[in-house]
Amino acid sequence: MSKFKITCDEATTICDKSQYGKATIMEIIKLRIHFLGCKICALYTKQNTLLSKILNTNKGGSAICSMSAEEKEEMRKRFQEESAKLQ
């Protein structure tokens, strides 16, 4: 069973890789097993997924660096609202 144990650092790396479809099946299995004992990493993954979803539905598909201050504030508020629902 120790071959399935990963650290929180490894879990966040796998989470990030899975967002881009780069995680292997074995990595995803290890990540799911890690979630059974680590709710912090599970929350990190939910928030990471949410942030990616928000960024991908950004009006016009513009990058964050080219967003106005108002758009950034709107995105920050939306993230906080959605993140609160996850907890």
C-alpha positions in Angstrom: 0.0 0.0 0.0 3.0 2.4 0.5 3.5 2.5 -3.2 0.1 4.4 -3.4 1.0 6.9 -0.7 2.0 10.4 -1.9 2.8 13.6 -0.1 0.6 16.7 -0.3 3.2 18.3 -2.6 3.0 15.4 -5.0 -0.8 15.5 -4.8 -0.9 19.2 -5.9 1.5 18.5 -8.7 -0.7 15.6 -9.9 -3.7 17.8 -9.6 -2.1 20.5 -11.8 -1.0 17.9 -14.3 -4.5 16.4 -14.5 -6.0 19.9 -15.2 -4.0 19.7 -18.5 -4.6 16.0 -19.2 -1.0 15.1 -18.4 -1.5 12.9 -15.4 -1.3 9.1 -15.8 -3.9 6.7 -14.6 -1.6 5.6 -11.8 -1.1 9.2 -10.7 -4.9 9.8 -10.6 -5.4 6.6 -8.6 -2.8 7.8 -6.1 -4.4 11.2 -5.9 -7.8 9.7 -5.2 -6.4 7.6 -2.4 -4.6 10.6 -1.0 -8.0 12.5 -0.9 -9.4 9.8 1.4 -7.1 11.1 4.2 -6.4 14.6 3.2 -9.3 17.0 2.9 -7.0 20.0 2.3 -5.7 18.5 -0.9 -9.3 17.6 -2.0 -10.3 21.2 -1.4 -7.3 22.5 -3.3 -8.3 20.4 -6.3 -11.9 21.6 -6.2 -10.7 25.2 -6.0 -8.1 24.6 -8.8 -10.8 23.1 -11.0 -13.1 26.0 -10.2 -10.5 28.6 -11.0 -9.7 26.9 -14.3 -13.4 26.8 -15.2 -13.7 30.5 -14.4 -10.7 31.5 -16.4 -11.8 29.4 -19.4 -15.3 31.1 -19.4 -13.7 34.6 -19.3 -15.5 36.9 -21.6 -13.7 37.1 -24.9 -11.1 34.6 -23.8 -8.7 37.3 -22.9 -5.8 36.6 -20.6 -5.8 37.8 -17.0 -3.0 40.2 -17.5 -5.1 42.0 -20.1 -8.2 42.2 -17.9 -9.4 45.5 -16.5 -9.3 46.1 -12.7 -13.1 45.7 -12.7 -13.0 42.4 -14.5 -10.3 41.1 -12.1 -12.4 42.2 -9.1 -15.5 40.5 -10.6 -13.5 37.3 -11.1 -12.2 37.5 -7.6 -15.7 37.8 -6.1 -17.0 35.0 -8.3 -14.2 32.7 -7.2 -14.8 33.5 -3.5 -18.5 32.9 -3.9 -18.0 29.6 -5.7 -15.2 28.5 -3.4 -17.4 29.1 -0.3 -19.9 26.6 -1.8 -17.2 23.9 -1.9 -16.4 24.1 1.8 
